[in-house]
Amino acid sequence: MIGKYDIEIYNNRVHYFLTVKRNITILQGNSATGKTELIRLVSEHEANGISSGITVKCDVRCTVLTSVDWELRLGSLQKTIIFIDETAGFIKSKRFAECVRGSDNYFVIVTRDDLVQLPYSVEEIYGLRTEKSKYQIFKKVYNEMYKLYNSRPDKRIEPDLVITEDTNSGYQCFEMIYGNICASAGGKSRIYELIRSSDKEQILVIADGAAFGAEMGKVSRYMQQSGKECVLYAPESFEYLLLESDIIEVPDNVIHETYRFADSCLFMSWEEFYTNYLSEITEGTVYQYSKTRLAEVYKTKGSLNRIISVLPEQIQP
């Protein structure tokens, strides 16, 4: 499944506006913000149609997946936006993650937990913002999505430690940019512990945002509470930065309208899409991309300057 979809769901009391553009969208936030009511409306509309008094507007089917025969029912769905409430315990299972991979559906999951089995994006974690009608005669409540996390630095930092997610091409590049203050966490799940164990006061973390969603909550909370001057930069992936840097000529819509190309049947995350795309368009050239070893052409002064130019100015060396 590909594409960007606007969803409008309402009855005479509440009105929801949502937009989804990846295979996994997470809805979080405090109680009483309308998340459970959203699931109920979708379920009732599907069960009773127009007689439910509920309207669902979307270019594709919307449905709710519950714990009852979830795997069998999921296998029968295609090109559908599937809503799942956090009461469905299977969302934390390895089997569910296996079923999401290759699925021709999008998933909107309501949960306050970190779903470590799923590679979801920092950019697709939302809360619901509620706004009551300004006209007293009407009691309808309007709900819309808002991003919970900022994946770009909001302040200038002069780091004495730069933590990268992996030991591969991304680390090799950032080590050339930042020098010997650069260290690899050896995987996204180890970033939190590396920040906590460090005695450095100014820390820059660079992670692949397209699959860092499950780690974002605890990392963000620690960064706010630790007293350390810690900043997170979470671009989609290192491959995304290379594509954006114009070292290789790439159509703008591949980067800025990725939802048109990253088929959920083929790619579990946009990070996988960017890696595959970059590898394919550079195959057989001096720009041949390898995730494990960065080609020399990317290490030249000109290439490094192009990469630096697309980094937020707050973290440019």
C-alpha positions in Angstrom: 0.0 0.0 0.0 1.2 3.5 -0.8 -0.2 7.0 -0.6 -1.2 9.7 1.8 -4.8 9.5 3.2 -6.9 12.1 5.0 -9.5 10.6 7.3 -12.5 12.4 8.7 -14.7 10.7 11.3 -17.6 12.3 13.0 -21.1 12.2 14.6 -23.2 14.8 16.2 -20.8 15.1 19.2 -17.2 14.6 18.0 -15.2 15.3 14.9 -11.8 13.8 14.1 -9.3 14.8 11.5 -6.3 12.5 10.8 -3.7 12.1 8.1 -1.7 8.9 7.6 1.1 8.3 5.1 3.1 5.4 6.3 2.4 1.8 7.2 2.5 2.5 11.0 1.0 5.5 12.8 1.1 5.7 16.6 -1.5 7.7 18.7 -0.3 8.4 22.2 -1.1 10.9 24.9 -3.0 11.2 28.2 -6.3 9.7 29.0 -9.6 11.5 28.0 -8.1 12.8 24.8 -10.5 10.9 22.6 -8.3 8.0 21.4 -10.7 5.2 22.6 -13.7 7.1 21.3 -12.0 7.3 17.9 -11.7 3.5 17.8 -15.3 3.1 18.9 -16.6 5.3 16.1 -14.7 3.4 13.4 -16.0 0.1 14.8 -19.6 1.2 15.1 -19.7 2.7 11.6 -18.4 -0.5 10.1 -20.9 -2.6 12.0 -24.0 -0.4 11.4 -23.2 1.9 8.5 -25.2 5.1 8.1 -27.7 4.0 10.8 -25.0 4.4 13.4 -25.1 8.2 12.9 -21.4 8.1 12.2 -19.7 9.3 9.1 -16.2 8.1 8.0 -14.7 9.8 5.0 -11.5 8.3 3.5 -10.4 7.1 0.0 -9.8 3.6 1.4 -11.6 1.4 3.8 -11.1 1.9 7.6 -11.7 -0.9 10.0 -10.8 -2.0 13.6 -8.8 -5.1 14.4 -9.5 -6.7 17.8 -8.0 -9.7 19.6 -10.7 -12.0 18.3 -9.1 -14.0 15.4 -6.9 -11.1 14.7 -4.4 -13.0 12.6 -7.0 -14.7 10.4 -8.9 -11.4 9.9 -5.7 -9.4 9.1 -4.8 -11.9 6.4 -8.0 -11.2 4.6 -7.5 -7.4 4.5 -5.9 -5.4 1.7 -5.5 -1.7 1.1 -7.2 -0.9 4.4 -6.4 1.5 7.2 -6.6 -0.7 10.3 -7.2 0.9 13.7 -6.0 -1.0 16.8 -6.6 -0.1 20.4 -4.0 -0.7 23.1 -6.3 -3.3 24.8 -5.4 -5.7 21.9 -2.4 -7.4 23.5 -1.1 -8.9 20.3 0.3 -5.5 19.2 3.4 -6.2 21.4 4.0 -9.6 19.9 6.7 -10.7 17.5 4.0 -12.5 15.4 2.2 -9.2 14.9 5.4 -7.5 13.7 5.9 -10.4 11.3 2.4 -9.9 9.9 2.9 -6.1 9.5 6.0 -6.8 7.3 4.7 -7.3 3.8 1.1 -6.2 4.6 -0.8 -4.3 2.0 -2.4 -2.2 4.8 -1.7 0.9 7.0 -2.0 0.6 10.8 -3.1 3.3 13.2 -2.2 2.0 16.7 -3.4 3.6 19.9 -0.9 2.8 22.7 1.0 4.4 25.6 3.6 1.7 25.4 6.8 1.5 23.3 6.3 -1.2 20.7 9.9 -2.3 20.4 9.0 -5.1 17.8 7.9 -2.4 15.3 10.2 0.0 13.4 8.0 3.1 13.4 9.0 6.6 12.7 9.6 9.5 15.2 7.6 11.6 12.7 4.5 9.4 13.0 3.9 9.5 16.7 1.0 11.8 17.5 -1.3 13.0 20.2 -4.9 14.2 19.7 -5.6 17.9 20.3 -9.1 18.7 21.4 -10.9 22.0 20.6 -14.5 22.8 21.5 -16.7 24.7 19.2 -16.5 28.5 19.8 -20.3 28.6 19.4 -22.0 27.8 22.7 -25.1 26.4 21.0 -23.0 23.6 19.5 -21.4 21.1 21.8 -19.3 19.3 19.2 -15.7 18.6 20.1 -13.1 18.7 17.3 -9.9 16.5 17.5 -6.9 16.7 15.3 -3.4 15.1 15.3 -0.3 16.8 16.4 3.3 15.5 16.5 4.6 14.6 20.0 8.3 14.8 19.2 10.6 17.2 17.3 13.2 15.2 15.3 15.3 18.3 14.7 17.4 20.2 17.2 15.9 23.4 18.6 19.1 24.9 20.0 22.7 25.3 19.1 25.1 22.7 20.7 28.9 22.4 20.7 29.1 18.6 21.5 31.9 16.9 23.3 30.3 13.6 22.4 28.4 12.6 19.2 26.5 9.3 19.4 25.5 7.6 16.2 23.2 4.7 15.9 25.3 2.1 14.1 28.9 1.2 13.2 28.4 1.3 9.5 28.5 3.9 6.7 26.7 6.5 8.8 29.2 6.3 11.6 32.1 6.4 9.2 30.7 9.6 7.7 30.0 11.4 10.9 33.4 10.4 12.3 34.9 12.3 9.4 32.7 15.3 10.1 33.0 15.5 13.9 36.3 13.7 14.5 37.2 11.6 17.5 34.3 12.7 19.7 32.1 10.5 17.6 31.0 7.1 19.1 28.8 4.4 17.9 26.0 3.0 20.0 26.0 -0.3 18.1 22.2 -0.2 17.5 19.2 2.0 18.3 18.3 0.1 21.5 21.7 1.0 23.0 21.5 4.7 22.6 19.6 5.3 25.8 22.1 3.4 27.9 25.1 5.2 26.2 23.6 8.6 27.0 23.0 7.6 30.6 26.4 6.1 31.2 28.3 9.0 29.6 30.0 11.6 31.8 29.9 14.2 29.0 27.7 17.2 29.5 27.1 18.2 25.8 25.9 15.3 23.8 24.6 15.1 20.2 22.6 12.0 19.3 22.1 11.2 15.6 19.6 8.4 15.0 17.6 7.0 12.0 14.3 8.6 12.7 12.3 6.4 10.3 12.7 3.4 12.7 13.5 5.1 16.1 9.9 5.6 17.3 9.9 2.9 20.0 13.1 4.4 21.6 12.0 8.0 21.4 9.9 8.2 24.6 12.5 7.1 27.1 15.4 9.0 25.3 13.3 12.2 25.2 12.3 11.9 28.9 15.9 11.3 30.0 17.2 14.2 27.9 14.8 16.5 29.6 15.4 15.3 33.1 19.1 14.5 33.2 20.4 18.1 33.3 22.8 17.2 30.5 22.9 19.4 27.4 21.7 16.7 25.1 20.3 17.2 21.7 18.7 14.6 19.3 18.8 14.8 15.5 16.7 12.1 13.9 16.6 12.4 10.1 14.8 9.6 8.3 18.1 7.7 7.8 21.7 8.3 6.8 20.7 7.2 3.3 18.1 9.9 3.3 20.8 12.5 4.1 22.9 11.3 1.1 19.9 11.5 -1.2 19.0 15.0 0.1 22.6 16.3 -0.2 22.5 16.3 -4.0 25.7 14.3 -4.3 23.7 12.2 -6.6 20.8 13.7 -8.7 17.5 12.5 -7.3 14.0 13.6 -8.2 12.6 15.8 -5.4 9.4 13.9 -5.0 11.3 10.7 -4.0 12.5 12.6 -0.9 9.6 14.9 -0.2 6.7 12.6 -1.3 8.1 9.3 -0.2 4.6 8.0 0.6 4.1 7.7 -3.2 7.0 5.2 -3.6 7.6 3.3 -0.3 5.2 0.4 -0.7 4.4 -1.2 2.6 4.4 -4.6 0.9 8.1 -4.2 0.2 9.4 -2.0 2.9 8.8 -2.2 6.6 10.1 1.4 7.1 11.1 4.3 5.0 14.7 3.6 6.1 14.5 0.4 4.2 13.1 2.2 1.1 15.9 4.8 1.1 18.6 2.2 1.5 17.2 0.1 -1.4 16.6 3.1 -3.6 20.1 4.5 -3.1 21.7 1.1 -3.7 19.8 0.6 -6.9 20.5 4.0 -8.5 24.2 3.9 -7.7 24.8 0.3 -8.7 27.8 -0.1 -11.0 29.0 3.5 -10.5 31.7 5.1 -8.3 28.8 6.1 -6.1 27.8 2.5 -5.4 26.3 2.6 -1.9 27.0 0.0 0.7 25.5 0.1 4.2 28.5 -1.5 5.7 31.4 0.5 4.1 31.2 4.1 2.8 32.6 4.5 -0.7 35.6 6.9 -1.0 33.6 9.3 -3.2 31.4 10.2 -0.2 34.5 11.0 1.9 35.8 13.7 -0.3 35.8 17.3 0.9 33.1 18.3 -1.6 30.8 15.4 -0.7 31.2 16.0 3.1 30.4 19.7 2.6 27.2 18.8 0.8 26.2 16.4 3.6 27.0 19.1 6.2 24.9 21.6 4.3 21.7 19.6 4.8 22.3 19.1 8.5 20.4 21.6 10.8 22.6 24.6 11.4 22.4 24.0 15.1 24.6 21.0 14.8 26.9 21.9 11.9 30.5 21.8 13.0 
